[in-house]
Amino acid sequence: MENRRQQDAQKQSSTEQQQPYDNVLKLLLENQEAVMLPYFLEDAQFVRVLDLEVLKSPLRVDRVYEILYRRERHILHLEFEVSGRKRMAKRLLVYNSYFLDKYDLPVISIIVYPFETTMAESPLAVKSGRQDLITFHFRTMPLWKLNVHDYLDTHAVSMYGLLPTMQGADLASLSTAIEEMRLHYKGDDTRLQRELLCFRTLLNRARTVPEKDRQQIKERLIMFNDLFEDDPFIQEKKAEGRAEGLAEGRAEGLAEGRAEGLQTAVVTVVRGRFPSLVPLAEQRVKYVNKPDVLNMLLLQLSKAEDENLTRWLLETSTAA
């Protein structure tokens, strides 16, 4: 019984570590599928996003598309995988079979690995003695083996959110990418914010970037806080948060009281925009006691245009 509890705890911990990154691919691809999918599968032509809400409850997948591939209709399934989970190939087979049955089209499955880890090996072979029962071929895309300059040289701006995970990611290359994103998305602050959030989240964990360069890039990203600072709604919520923090401050002093007020403000913003995410907001912010982190989260939430982005912000900004 104790072993089962430990296994469940380990599984939950693995899921929690994965969650902040699960939505990165979704955020990058959303509304840019036609441009981005060929980078994941050469010659793929985007047709439509498939509705994941209709999936059976045990299935939890990242992105599924109908595409044209070599002039024929296919299903493309992308999974964004942070760790080298041992059963990943078997899980992928379950997903693949489900989509094959549901859509009656050939299914191409790709695991995208942003960080160096043990990857699932293709094909997955299931045998009975010497007899082959199943041979399942899938693809892997280890971002950490790709090179930044292959994308910078072709100005593949839609892929720049993934650059911190790649070889050659240093101060010069990433600074160039940030500037190109700023110019490319000029006039579309929401899109720029989304790209930079993904960029920053991956930068925090990527080991391809030298530590000194990482810190300087983080400082460069702080300059984009101005995207949100002038928003009247968030300024009002920040003021309310500070007032509540002062009123409820404890013996630990003003900083802790301010953090509590900002935690309340975060929940208030979420309640006003996406009420279904209030339980998640209440759960996540109670572990954050740094006013600067909460302030930034408030700024970002004010510009989040949909529920998926809001959920991702809550998960990534409050991750341990």
C-alpha positions in Angstrom: 0.0 0.0 0.0 2.8 2.3 0.9 4.6 1.6 -2.3 1.4 2.4 -4.3 1.2 5.7 -2.5 4.8 6.5 -3.3 4.2 5.6 -7.0 1.1 7.8 -7.1 3.1 10.7 -5.4 5.9 10.3 -8.0 3.4 10.2 -10.8 1.7 13.4 -9.5 5.1 15.1 -9.1 6.1 14.2 -12.7 2.8 15.6 -13.9 3.2 18.8 -12.0 6.7 19.3 -13.4 5.3 18.6 -16.9 2.3 20.9 -16.6 4.1 24.3 -17.0 5.5 23.2 -20.3 2.4 21.3 -21.7 0.8 24.5 -23.0 4.0 26.0 -24.5 3.6 24.3 -27.8 -0.2 25.1 -27.9 0.5 28.8 -27.3 3.2 29.0 -30.0 1.1 27.2 -32.6 -2.2 28.8 -31.9 -3.2 30.9 -34.9 0.1 30.2 -36.6 -0.4 26.6 -37.5 -0.1 27.0 -41.3 3.3 28.7 -40.9 4.7 26.5 -38.1 3.6 22.9 -38.8 6.0 22.4 -41.7 8.8 23.0 -39.3 7.6 19.9 -37.3 6.7 17.8 -40.4 8.2 18.9 -43.7 5.6 19.4 -46.5 2.7 19.3 -44.0 -0.2 21.6 -45.0 -2.5 22.7 -42.3 -6.2 22.0 -42.7 -7.8 22.4 -39.3 -7.3 22.0 -35.6 -9.2 19.0 -34.2 -11.4 19.4 -31.1 -9.7 17.8 -28.1 -12.7 18.2 -26.0 -14.3 15.2 -27.6 -11.6 12.8 -26.5 -12.3 10.1 -24.0 -11.4 11.3 -20.5 -8.3 9.1 -20.0 -6.7 10.7 -23.0 -4.8 13.9 -22.5 -2.9 15.0 -25.6 -1.3 18.3 -26.7 -2.2 19.1 -30.3 -3.9 17.2 -33.0 -4.5 18.5 -36.6 -5.9 17.4 -39.9 -3.3 18.1 -42.5 -2.4 17.4 -46.1 0.8 15.4 -46.4 2.1 14.2 -49.7 -1.3 15.2 -51.2 -3.2 13.0 -48.9 -5.3 13.7 -45.8 -3.6 12.7 -42.5 -3.8 13.3 -38.8 -0.8 15.0 -37.2 -0.4 14.4 -33.4 2.2 16.5 -31.6 3.2 15.7 -28.0 5.5 18.1 -26.1 7.5 16.0 -23.6 9.8 17.4 -20.9 11.0 14.2 -19.3 12.0 10.7 -20.6 8.9 8.8 -19.4 9.4 5.1 -19.9 5.9 4.4 -21.1 5.7 7.3 -23.6 5.9 5.1 -26.7 3.0 3.0 -25.4 0.9 6.0 -24.6 1.6 7.3 -28.0 0.4 4.1 -29.5 -2.9 4.4 -27.6 -3.4 8.0 -28.9 -2.5 6.9 -32.4 -5.0 4.0 -32.4 -7.7 6.3 -31.1 -7.3 8.9 -33.8 -7.0 6.2 -36.5 -10.3 4.7 -35.3 -12.0 8.1 -34.9 -11.0 9.8 -38.2 -10.1 6.7 -40.4 -7.0 8.5 -41.6 -3.3 7.7 -41.3 -1.9 9.2 -38.1 1.6 10.7 -37.8 2.8 11.0 -34.2 5.7 13.2 -33.2 7.2 13.7 -29.7 8.8 17.1 -29.3 11.5 17.1 -26.7 12.7 20.6 -25.7 15.3 19.6 -23.1 17.9 16.9 -23.2 16.5 13.6 -21.8 16.2 9.9 -22.6 13.9 9.8 -25.7 11.4 7.1 -26.6 12.8 4.8 -29.4 10.9 4.1 -32.6 9.6 1.7 -33.6 7.7 0.2 -30.7 7.6 -3.5 -31.3 5.2 -5.9 -29.6 6.0 -9.5 -30.1 4.6 -12.9 -29.1 7.7 -15.1 -29.2 9.1 -14.6 -32.6 5.9 -13.3 -34.1 5.5 -9.6 -34.7 2.1 -8.4 -33.3 2.5 -4.6 -33.6 5.2 -2.4 -35.1 4.5 1.2 -34.4 6.6 3.9 -36.0 6.6 7.4 -34.6 8.9 10.4 -34.8 10.9 12.4 -32.3 12.0 16.0 -32.5 14.8 16.8 -30.0 14.9 20.6 -30.0 18.2 20.5 -28.0 19.9 18.9 -31.0 18.7 21.6 -33.4 20.7 24.8 -34.1 19.5 28.3 -33.5 21.1 29.7 -36.6 19.2 27.4 -38.9 16.1 29.4 -37.8 17.7 32.8 -37.4 19.3 32.6 -40.9 15.9 32.0 -42.5 14.1 34.4 -40.2 11.6 31.8 -39.0 10.2 34.2 -36.4 7.3 31.9 -35.5 9.8 29.4 -34.1 11.7 31.9 -32.1 9.9 31.0 -28.9 11.6 27.7 -28.9 15.2 29.0 -29.6 16.4 28.9 -26.0 16.3 25.1 -26.1 18.6 24.8 -29.1 22.4 24.5 -29.7 24.0 27.9 -30.3 21.6 29.7 -28.0 23.7 32.5 -26.5 23.5 36.2 -25.7 24.1 37.3 -29.3 21.7 34.9 -31.0 18.9 35.2 -28.5 19.2 39.0 -28.4 18.8 39.0 -32.2 15.8 36.8 -31.9 14.1 39.1 -29.3 14.7 42.2 -31.5 13.3 40.4 -34.6 10.2 39.3 -32.6 9.7 42.9 -31.4 9.8 44.2 -35.0 7.8 41.3 -36.5 4.9 41.6 -34.0 4.9 45.3 -33.8 1.3 46.4 -33.2 0.3 43.0 -31.9 1.2 43.2 -28.2 -0.8 40.1 -27.3 1.1 37.9 -29.8 4.5 39.3 -28.8 3.6 38.8 -25.1 2.7 35.2 -25.9 5.9 34.5 -27.8 8.1 36.1 -25.1 6.4 34.1 -22.3 7.2 30.9 -24.1 10.7 32.1 -24.8 11.2 33.0 -21.1 9.7 29.8 -19.7 12.0 27.6 -21.8 15.0 29.8 -21.1 14.6 29.3 -17.4 15.2 25.5 -17.7 17.3 25.2 -20.9 20.9 24.1 -20.3 22.0 25.0 -23.8 22.3 28.6 -22.8 25.5 29.7 -20.8 24.4 30.9 -17.3 26.0 34.3 -17.7 24.1 34.8 -21.0 20.9 33.5 -19.5 20.9 36.2 -16.8 21.6 39.0 -19.3 18.7 37.7 -21.5 16.4 37.7 -18.5 17.3 41.3 -17.8 16.6 42.1 -21.5 13.2 40.6 -21.2 12.3 42.7 -18.2 12.3 45.7 -20.6 9.1 44.3 -22.1 7.2 44.8 -18.9 6.3 48.2 -20.4 3.8 46.3 -22.6 1.5 46.1 -19.7 2.4 48.9 -17.3 0.0 51.4 -18.8 -3.1 49.2 -18.6 -5.6 51.1 -16.4 -7.4 47.9 -15.2 -4.2 46.3 -13.9 -3.1 49.5 -12.2 -6.3 49.6 -10.3 -5.9 45.9 -9.3 -2.3 46.5 -8.2 -3.5 49.4 -6.0 -6.2 47.3 -4.5 -3.7 44.5 -3.9 -1.3 46.8 -2.0 -4.2 48.2 0.1 -5.4 44.8 1.1 -1.9 43.7 1.8 -1.3 46.6 4.2 -4.6 45.9 5.9 -3.9 42.2 6.4 -0.1 42.4 6.9 1.3 40.0 9.5 4.3 40.3 11.9 6.6 39.4 9.1 6.1 42.9 7.8 5.1 44.9 4.8 6.5 42.6 2.1 4.5 39.6 3.2 1.3 41.7 3.6 1.7 43.2 0.2 2.2 39.7 -1.3 -1.0 38.5 0.4 -2.8 41.5 -1.1 -1.4 40.8 -4.6 -2.5 37.1 -4.2 -6.0 38.3 -3.6 -5.8 40.6 -6.6 -4.7 37.8 -8.8 -7.7 35.7 -7.8 -9.9 38.8 -8.3 -8.7 39.3 -11.8 -9.2 35.6 -12.7 -12.7 35.6 -11.1 -13.7 38.5 -13.3 -12.4 37.1 -16.5 -12.4 33.3 -16.3 -14.4 32.1 -13.2 -13.8 28.4 -13.9 -10.1 29.0 -13.2 -10.6 30.5 -9.7 -9.8 27.2 -7.9 -6.6 26.9 -9.8 -5.7 30.5 -9.1 -6.4 30.1 -5.4 -4.3 27.0 -5.2 -1.3 28.3 -7.1 -0.9 31.8 -5.7 -0.8 30.7 -2.1 2.7 29.3 -2.8 4.0 32.6 -4.2 5.1 35.3 -1.7 7.3 37.4 -3.9 5.6 40.7 -4.8 7.6 41.2 -8.0 6.4 37.8 -9.3 2.8 38.5 -8.4 3.0 41.9 -10.0 4.3 40.5 -13.2 1.6 37.8 -13.1 -1.1 40.5 -12.7 0.2 42.4 -15.7 0.2 39.3 -17.8 -3.2 38.2 -16.8 -4.7 41.5 -17.8 -3.7 40.9 -21.4 -4.4 37.1 -21.5 -7.1 36.8 -24.3 -8.3 33.3 -23.6 -8.7 30.7 -21.0 -5.8 28.5 -22.2 -3.3 31.3 -21.9 -4.6 32.3 -18.5 -4.3 28.7 -17.3 -0.7 28.5 -18.6 0.2 31.8 -16.9 -1.1 30.5 -13.6 0.9 27.3 -14.0 4.1 28.7 -15.2 4.4 31.9 -13.2 3.7 30.1 -9.9 5.8 27.0 -10.6 8.4 26.2 -8.0 
